[in-house]
């Protein structure tokens, strides 16, 4: 091991510092002076790798260090360790000098999270790891409910949900909330946290709840997407394939956490599809979102697409890139010949597997080629019977 390698350490505070351990003549490593709360053994027998790991252990504990060490060699000098929520402290890291970056500051405290993630993406090579910490909805809930006795803990938690989760998403209160908090110490769902990371060019390696926070490890696999118009409020627009294979914006009420659209492939790879063709165990769906889906409330804004001629009443549903890629080439070519619809053949045939869904859509499209008006009328009434009498519902 090169004894003159640097071990980057951002000492808690407002700026990032780099602690360099140098080999002195006739003696071995000495640690340059750092604040007392980060001081470790100034022992002539302590090598730089031990100092680095000792500082990290002292800051976050043995369990998180062990979790990180499963993926990163903390002793080879290729990892930059920092504790910052300021993008400037990331920008000043020499590009290409480190393979991994570990940030011990919760991402909840970062004002412009995506810009911060993009800066990290810019500093490490493809395949490099980013380790971070987030307080998710679930970890925050557990912490707050332990804070006070029942029922005061639930009263406190209810107000916290209102202020930190509802206010930031309602147009009337959104600006007030962000003017006061400056976007810091926000509450983030697991889906939003992961979605932001995926949009910024990272992919999941592993995540683990430790104490009151979640530690995550993501790998850089591409450059950031730089989405300038992410969907965050209650009304959203989603890119979907329409007639001619052209992408158009579908209007809907939000049923998933913000940035969930970037996680579709990840959720599919993890859980595959459930009965009915929906993604199985989809953690991206909110509690209110499940209610909206049950009664199709989320699809009411699609009437705008209907009035604009981008959709019709009966037809195959417009699909995202991920879902569209799961279909056979033959069906994809057939689908883009027709205008998508609000009421899909799914509700007429009630298929259970993806193969059955594709067969159902192929039958419908082939019938439409022969007699489109008659086919739509037949499928409309079949769907109404299943919806009103057999309680067919979207999940």
C-alpha positions as CSV (number, residue, x, y, z in Angstrom):
1,X,0.0,0.0,0.0
2,X,1.3,3.4,-0.9
3,X,1.8,5.2,2.4
4,X,1.5,8.6,0.7
5,X,-1.9,8.1,-0.7
6,X,-4.6,10.5,0.4
7,X,-7.6,9.5,2.5
8,X,-10.2,12.2,2.0
9,X,-12.2,13.1,5.1
10,X,-14.8,15.9,5.3
11,X,-14.9,16.9,8.9
12,X,-18.4,17.8,10.2
13,X,-19.0,21.5,9.7
14,X,-19.6,23.7,6.7
15,X,-16.6,22.9,4.6
16,X,-14.8,19.9,3.2
17,X,-11.3,19.2,4.3
18,X,-8.7,16.7,3.1
19,X,-6.6,15.0,5.7
20,X,-3.3,13.7,4.3
21,X,-1.2,11.3,6.3
22,X,2.5,11.6,5.4
23,X,5.3,9.3,6.4
24,X,7.9,11.2,8.5
25,X,11.6,10.5,8.4
26,X,12.6,7.8,10.8
27,X,9.0,7.5,12.1
28,X,5.8,6.2,10.7
29,X,2.4,7.8,10.2
30,X,1.3,10.8,12.2
31,X,-2.3,12.2,12.0
32,X,-2.6,15.9,11.3
33,X,-4.7,17.8,13.8
34,X,-8.4,17.5,13.4
35,X,-11.3,18.4,15.8
36,X,-11.5,16.4,19.0
37,X,-14.8,14.7,18.2
38,X,-13.1,13.1,15.2
39,X,-9.7,12.4,16.9
40,X,-8.5,8.9,16.8
41,X,-5.3,7.2,18.2
42,X,-2.3,9.4,17.5
43,X,-0.1,6.3,17.8
44,X,3.1,5.7,16.0
45,X,1.9,2.2,15.2
46,X,-1.4,3.4,13.6
47,X,-1.3,3.2,9.8
48,X,-3.4,5.4,7.5
49,X,-5.9,2.6,6.6
50,X,-6.7,2.1,10.3
51,X,-7.1,5.8,10.8
52,X,-9.5,6.0,7.9
53,X,-11.7,3.1,9.1
54,X,-11.5,4.3,12.8
55,X,-12.7,7.7,11.8
56,X,-15.6,6.3,9.9
57,X,-16.5,3.8,12.7
58,X,-16.4,6.6,15.3
59,X,-18.7,8.7,13.2
60,X,-21.4,6.1,12.2
61,X,-20.7,2.9,14.1
62,X,-19.5,-0.6,13.4
63,X,-22.7,-1.9,11.7
64,X,-22.8,0.7,8.9
65,X,-19.0,0.4,8.4
66,X,-19.4,-3.3,8.0
67,X,-22.3,-2.8,5.5
68,X,-20.2,-0.4,3.4
69,X,-17.1,-2.6,3.6
70,X,-19.0,-5.4,2.0
71,X,-18.8,-3.4,-1.2
72,X,-15.9,-1.0,-0.8
73,X,-12.3,-1.5,0.2
74,X,-11.9,1.3,2.7
75,X,-8.2,0.9,2.9
76,X,-7.0,1.3,-0.7
77,X,-7.2,5.1,-0.9
78,X,-9.8,5.1,-3.8
79,X,-12.7,6.3,-1.6
80,X,-13.5,9.9,-0.8
81,X,-15.3,10.3,2.6
82,X,-17.3,13.4,3.2
83,X,-20.1,14.8,5.4
84,X,-21.7,17.6,3.4
85,X,-25.0,18.8,2.0
86,X,-23.2,21.5,-0.1
87,X,-22.7,20.9,-3.8
88,X,-19.6,23.1,-3.8
89,X,-17.8,20.6,-1.6
90,X,-18.4,17.9,-4.2
91,X,-17.5,20.2,-7.1
92,X,-14.0,20.8,-5.7
93,X,-13.1,17.1,-5.6
94,X,-10.6,16.4,-8.4
95,X,-12.4,14.5,-11.2
96,X,-11.2,10.9,-11.6
97,X,-9.1,10.9,-8.4
98,X,-11.5,8.7,-6.5
99,X,-13.5,5.7,-7.6
100,X,-16.1,5.9,-4.8
101,X,-17.7,8.6,-2.8
102,X,-19.2,8.1,0.7
103,X,-21.4,11.0,2.0
104,X,-22.3,10.7,5.7
105,X,-24.8,13.6,5.6
106,X,-28.5,12.6,5.1
107,X,-29.7,13.5,1.6
108,X,-32.8,15.0,3.3
109,X,-30.7,18.0,4.3
110,X,-29.7,18.7,0.7
111,X,-31.6,21.6,-0.9
112,X,-31.2,20.7,-4.6
113,X,-30.8,16.9,-4.4
114,X,-30.6,16.1,-8.1
115,X,-27.8,18.7,-8.7
116,X,-25.9,17.3,-5.8
117,X,-26.3,13.7,-7.3
118,X,-25.3,14.9,-10.7
119,X,-22.1,16.5,-9.2
120,X,-21.2,13.1,-7.6
121,X,-21.9,11.4,-10.9
122,X,-19.4,13.8,-12.6
123,X,-16.6,13.0,-10.1
124,X,-16.5,9.2,-10.3
125,X,-16.0,6.8,-13.3
126,X,-18.6,4.4,-14.6
127,X,-18.8,1.5,-12.2
128,X,-17.9,3.8,-9.2
129,X,-20.0,3.6,-6.1
130,X,-21.9,6.3,-4.2
131,X,-22.8,5.6,-0.6
132,X,-25.4,7.8,1.1
133,X,-27.9,8.0,3.9
134,X,-31.6,8.9,3.8
135,X,-34.4,9.1,6.4
136,X,-37.3,7.5,4.6
137,X,-41.0,7.7,5.5
138,X,-40.8,4.5,7.4
139,X,-37.7,5.3,9.3
140,X,-39.0,8.7,10.2
141,X,-42.3,7.3,11.4
142,X,-40.6,4.8,13.7
143,X,-38.4,7.5,15.1
144,X,-41.2,10.0,15.8
145,X,-43.5,7.4,17.4
146,X,-40.7,6.5,19.8
147,X,-40.3,10.1,20.7
148,X,-43.4,10.6,22.9
149,X,-45.9,8.5,24.8
150,X,-49.2,7.3,23.3
151,X,-51.4,9.1,22.1
152,X,-49.2,12.2,21.9
153,X,-46.8,10.4,19.6
154,X,-49.5,9.9,17.0
155,X,-50.8,13.4,17.4
156,X,-47.2,14.7,16.8
157,X,-46.7,12.3,13.9
158,X,-50.0,13.4,12.2
159,X,-48.9,17.1,12.3
160,X,-45.5,16.1,10.9
161,X,-47.2,14.3,8.0
162,X,-49.3,17.3,7.3
163,X,-46.4,19.7,7.3
164,X,-43.7,17.7,5.8
165,X,-45.6,15.5,3.3
166,X,-48.8,17.3,2.4
167,X,-47.7,21.0,2.4
168,X,-44.8,20.5,-0.1
169,X,-47.1,18.9,-2.7
170,X,-50.1,21.3,-2.5
171,X,-49.7,24.2,-4.9
172,X,-51.1,26.7,-2.3
173,X,-48.7,25.7,0.5
174,X,-45.8,24.5,-1.6
175,X,-44.1,27.9,-2.0
176,X,-44.6,28.8,1.6
177,X,-43.1,25.5,2.7
178,X,-40.0,25.8,0.5
179,X,-39.5,29.5,1.3
180,X,-39.3,28.7,5.0
181,X,-37.3,25.4,4.9
182,X,-35.3,26.2,1.7
183,X,-35.9,22.6,0.8
184,X,-33.8,21.3,3.7
185,X,-34.7,18.5,6.0
186,X,-37.5,17.3,3.7
187,X,-39.1,14.0,4.1
188,X,-38.4,11.5,1.3
189,X,-40.0,8.3,0.4
190,X,-37.8,5.4,-0.5
191,X,-39.3,5.5,-4.0
192,X,-38.4,9.1,-4.5
193,X,-34.9,8.7,-3.2
194,X,-34.2,5.8,-5.5
195,X,-36.0,7.5,-8.4
196,X,-33.8,10.6,-8.1
197,X,-30.7,8.4,-8.0
198,X,-31.7,6.5,-11.1
199,X,-32.6,9.7,-13.0
200,X,-29.1,11.0,-12.1
201,X,-27.3,7.9,-13.6
202,X,-27.1,5.5,-10.7
203,X,-28.4,2.0,-10.2
204,X,-29.1,0.1,-7.0
205,X,-26.5,-2.2,-5.4
206,X,-27.9,-2.6,-1.9
207,X,-29.8,-0.7,0.8
208,X,-30.3,-1.4,4.5
209,X,-32.1,0.2,7.4
210,X,-29.7,0.8,10.2
211,X,-30.9,2.6,13.3
212,X,-33.2,5.5,12.3
213,X,-31.9,5.9,8.8
214,X,-31.3,3.9,5.6
215,X,-27.8,3.4,4.1
216,X,-27.8,2.9,0.4
217,X,-25.1,1.9,-2.1
218,X,-25.6,2.9,-5.8
219,X,-23.4,2.3,-8.8
220,X,-22.9,4.8,-11.6
221,X,-24.0,3.2,-14.9
222,X,-24.6,6.2,-17.2
223,X,-24.6,10.0,-17.3
224,X,-27.5,11.9,-15.7
225,X,-30.7,12.5,-17.7
226,X,-31.0,16.1,-16.5
227,X,-34.8,16.1,-16.4
228,X,-35.7,19.8,-16.2
229,X,-39.5,19.1,-15.8
230,X,-39.8,16.2,-13.2
231,X,-43.4,15.4,-12.2
232,X,-43.8,16.2,-8.5
233,X,-47.3,17.6,-7.8
234,X,-50.7,15.8,-7.7
235,X,-51.3,16.2,-11.5
236,X,-48.7,14.5,-13.7
237,X,-47.9,13.8,-17.3
238,X,-46.4,10.6,-18.4
239,X,-44.7,9.7,-21.7
240,X,-46.7,6.9,-23.5
241,X,-46.7,5.4,-26.9
242,X,-49.6,6.4,-29.1
243,X,-50.7,6.0,-32.7
244,X,-47.7,5.8,-35.1
245,X,-45.4,4.9,-32.3
246,X,-45.1,8.5,-31.3
247,X,-44.7,9.4,-27.6
248,X,-47.4,11.7,-26.2
249,X,-48.2,13.1,-22.7
250,X,-50.9,11.2,-20.8
251,X,-52.5,13.2,-18.0
252,X,-53.2,11.5,-14.7
253,X,-53.6,12.1,-11.0
254,X,-50.5,11.0,-9.1
255,X,-50.8,7.5,-7.5
256,X,-47.0,7.0,-7.0
257,X,-44.3,8.8,-5.2
258,X,-42.4,11.4,-7.1
259,X,-39.7,10.2,-9.5
260,X,-41.2,6.7,-9.5
261,X,-41.3,6.7,-13.3
262,X,-37.5,6.1,-13.3
263,X,-37.9,2.9,-11.3
264,X,-40.2,1.0,-13.5
265,X,-37.4,-1.3,-14.9
266,X,-35.9,-1.7,-11.5
267,X,-39.2,-2.8,-9.9
268,X,-39.9,-5.2,-12.8
269,X,-36.4,-6.8,-12.5
270,X,-37.0,-7.2,-8.7
271,X,-40.6,-8.4,-8.6
272,X,-41.8,-9.2,-12.2
273,X,-45.5,-9.0,-12.9
274,X,-48.5,-9.9,-10.7
275,X,-51.7,-11.3,-11.9
276,X,-53.4,-8.9,-14.3
277,X,-50.1,-7.6,-15.7
278,X,-49.4,-5.0,-13.1
279,X,-46.0,-4.9,-11.4
280,X,-45.9,-7.1,-8.3
281,X,-45.3,-5.6,-4.8
282,X,-44.9,-2.1,-6.3
283,X,-43.6,0.0,-3.4
284,X,-43.9,3.1,-5.5
285,X,-47.7,3.3,-5.1
286,X,-48.9,5.6,-2.3
287,X,-51.8,4.8,0.1
288,X,-54.1,7.3,-1.5
289,X,-52.9,6.1,-4.9
290,X,-54.3,2.6,-4.3
291,X,-57.7,4.2,-3.5
292,X,-57.6,6.4,-6.7
293,X,-56.7,3.3,-8.8
294,X,-59.5,1.2,-7.3
295,X,-62.1,3.7,-8.5
296,X,-60.3,5.0,-11.6
297,X,-60.1,8.5,-10.1
298,X,-56.5,8.8,-11.3
299,X,-57.6,8.4,-14.9
300,X,-60.1,11.3,-14.9
301,X,-57.5,13.8,-16.3
302,X,-57.1,11.5,-19.3
303,X,-60.4,13.0,-20.6
304,X,-58.1,15.8,-21.7
305,X,-56.3,13.4,-24.0
306,X,-59.7,12.2,-25.2
307,X,-60.8,15.7,-26.1
308,X,-57.5,16.3,-27.9
309,X,-57.9,13.2,-30.1
310,X,-54.9,11.5,-28.6
311,X,-57.1,8.7,-27.2
312,X,-60.5,7.2,-27.8
313,X,-63.0,5.6,-25.4
314,X,-62.2,2.0,-26.2
315,X,-58.7,0.8,-27.2
316,X,-55.4,-0.6,-26.0
317,X,-53.9,1.3,-23.2
318,X,-51.0,3.6,-24.0
319,X,-47.8,2.0,-22.7
320,X,-44.6,3.2,-21.2
321,X,-41.2,2.3,-22.8
322,X,-40.6,-0.4,-20.2
323,X,-44.0,-2.1,-20.7
324,X,-43.9,-1.6,-24.5
325,X,-40.5,-3.5,-24.6
326,X,-42.1,-6.5,-23.0
327,X,-44.5,-7.0,-25.9
328,X,-43.8,-9.1,-28.9
329,X,-42.5,-7.3,-32.0
330,X,-45.7,-8.4,-33.9
331,X,-48.0,-6.9,-31.3
332,X,-45.9,-3.7,-31.0
333,X,-46.3,-3.1,-34.8
334,X,-50.0,-3.8,-34.6
335,X,-50.6,-1.6,-31.6
336,X,-49.1,1.6,-33.1
337,X,-51.6,1.4,-36.0
338,X,-54.4,2.4,-33.7
339,X,-55.3,5.2,-31.4
340,X,-55.0,4.0,-27.7
341,X,-58.1,4.1,-25.5
342,X,-59.4,4.8,-22.0
343,X,-61.2,1.4,-21.7
344,X,-58.8,-1.4,-22.7
345,X,-59.8,-4.9,-23.9
346,X,-58.4,-6.1,-20.6
347,X,-61.7,-5.3,-18.9
348,X,-63.6,-7.3,-21.4
349,X,-61.5,-10.4,-21.3
350,X,-60.0,-10.2,-17.8
351,X,-56.6,-11.9,-18.6
352,X,-54.3,-12.8,-15.8
353,X,-50.8,-13.2,-17.3
354,X,-48.8,-11.0,-19.6
355,X,-49.2,-13.7,-22.4
356,X,-53.0,-13.6,-21.9
357,X,-53.0,-9.8,-22.0
358,X,-51.1,-9.8,-25.3
359,X,-53.5,-12.4,-26.8
360,X,-56.5,-10.4,-25.7
361,X,-55.1,-7.2,-27.3
362,X,-54.2,-9.0,-30.5
363,X,-57.8,-10.4,-30.8
364,X,-59.1,-6.9,-30.2
365,X,-56.8,-5.2,-32.8
366,X,-57.5,-7.9,-35.4
367,X,-61.2,-7.4,-34.9
368,X,-60.7,-3.6,-35.2
369,X,-59.0,-4.0,-38.6
370,X,-62.2,-5.7,-39.9
371,X,-64.9,-3.5,-38.2
372,X,-63.6,-0.9,-35.7
373,X,-66.9,0.7,-34.7
374,X,-68.7,-2.7,-34.0
375,X,-65.7,-4.0,-32.2
376,X,-65.5,-1.0,-29.9
377,X,-69.2,-1.2,-29.0
378,X,-69.0,-4.9,-28.2
379,X,-65.9,-4.4,-26.0
380,X,-67.4,-1.4,-24.3
381,X,-70.4,-3.3,-23.1
382,X,-68.4,-6.4,-22.1
383,X,-66.1,-4.1,-20.0
384,X,-69.1,-2.4,-18.3
385,X,-70.6,-5.7,-17.3
386,X,-67.3,-6.8,-15.7
387,X,-66.7,-3.5,-14.0
388,X,-70.2,-3.0,-12.5
389,X,-71.3,-6.6,-11.9
390,X,-68.1,-8.5,-11.5
391,X,-66.2,-5.7,-9.7
392,X,-63.3,-5.6,-12.0
393,X,-60.8,-3.1,-10.6
394,X,-57.4,-1.6,-11.4
395,X,-54.7,-2.3,-8.7
